[in-house]
Amino acid sequence: MGRLPLAIPPLLFLAAIPLQPLGARPAAEADVEARLRGHIETLAADAMEGRKPGTPGGDLAAGYIASQFAGLGLVPGGGDGGFYQPVKLVERRSGTIAADWRIAGTVVSIAPTEMALRGGDGAVRTAALPIVFGGYGVEDARAGLHPFEGVDVKGAAVLILSGQPEGVAHAPGYAARREALLKAGAAAVLRIETDEQGWPQLRDTLNEPRNELADDAPAPITGALSPAAWQRIAEAAGLSALTPADMVKRDFRARRIDGTAAFSIDNVSRPYTSWNIVGRLPGNDPAAGALLYLAHWDHLGLCRPEGVPDRICNGTVDNASGVAMMLEVARGLIQSGKRPVRDIWFVATTAEEMGLLGAHALAKAPPVDAAKIAAVLNFDTVAIAPRGAPVAMLGRGQPALDAAVDAVSRRMGRRINPSDAANALAQRQDGWAFAQQGIPAAMVGGSLNMDLLQAYLGQEYHKPGDDLSQPLPLDGVAQDVELHVALGLMLADPKRYRPPPR
């Protein structure tokens, strides 16, 4: 799309929320809740059509946030004197796919409907690749599992089972196993599915368009095989007697199959531009570094077929609520009357739902030297916990940051949930892009209760039901706004918070 969103979306001009003067005293909690609701109702309105990047609805959302940043008095930080940081994206769609499987001197026929293949730009044609079967592909020293010990996967097509192996408590997820194999040089990694009934839906999901940062190299070949396809390959390779229990034994090793696989994929690409929205609250000493607040503004757009009564995934909780919270934290910090020492940056990121792409673009080109970022706090899916919920963390286990969060929580009379259970979701949120660089990053608040999170994830998450009709416990969000104003002032003061050296 490429055009700059309007500073204030024209269709939503009347919905823009009035801003109090910057010198006003902090508003009553009921006023905070009312403003939170106003932001959420605007961002999750049907007019936004689910805020998908690269669509008019996405432009409206970006424009609304930029107008709010301007009204709050934040300094533009997106480059060229504005709030917009361009994020160049490319949508890639797999067209015709084919594969030539030759096992033990026999051609094994696998129909295109029994595979999902993706990767690369344009027409991708591979030579005949050696094939490695890796069982579950779980490398876990604690469980004594080393399936690829002594097995070279470089340049090979590696096949591994999906799902989690029974009896292995700390097994990494499939995505982590796949990435480890690609990093080791595998030319292709295909997951073997075990659920025949669920295969059509999985295949269709994997064949949906994928979005990537335009300056990233096209991904290697990945995809999946149906259970029926794997059964024929296993029989030809003499592996059909292997059981899942065999594959989690300490002596199990990946094995080179006597055969090759060659892949053909025709890809269609569409480049487009979206935006991170970036604003800054100047500190007294820019040399002291910076604190970053993040919240992704995007969602899934029109997520159901045409003709269905409700096609829009509005993304009310995920993540209109997080953006609303970030806007009110910015307001609270400004109205506190206490100018921070460090700069405080506020960034509404794009394309989180596409793989944290806006956050990765920001981490590649941060608005301040990455070495000077004291901490990153992310807001995502916050409108699920009522007032009084204990303060929990995604990212607990970072001593300096833990101590700061706990100190502020105690000072505000909040109970503390010391569990690190939410860390299991660390790679599914924008702070991960910075945590990978060793920058302290966390999500903090009452919404990090895993029972509440799992209930939401199992119900309306990524569905049209995540709309404005559901109950929104904004009293809990308002309480967390107050918490983050106090926490932000602490983390923005180098005398009170010193991140560990990196």
Protein Blocks (a to p, Z undefined) as FASTA:
>chain_A
ZZacdfbafklmmmpccdddfkbccddfklmmmmmmmmmmmmmpmklnooaghiaklmmm
mmmmmmmmmmnopacfebghiabdcddddddddfdddddddeehiacdddfklpcceede
hjadddddddddehjopacfknopafkgoiafehiacdddedjdehiaklccfklmmmmm
mmnopabdcdddfblklmmmmmmmmmpccdddfkbccdddeddddfklmmmmmmmnopmm
pcfklmmcfklccdddedddddddddddddddddddddddddfblmnopcdddddfbdeb
jabdehiablcdgklmlomkmmmmmmmmmmmmmmnopacfbdcdddddehklnoopmmmm
mmmmccbdfklmmbdcddehkllbcehiacddehihifklmmmmmmmmmmnopacdfbfk
lmmmmmmcfklmmmmnopacddedjklpfklmmmmmmmmgopaklcfkbccdfklmmmmm
mmmmmmmmmmmpmkloccddZZ
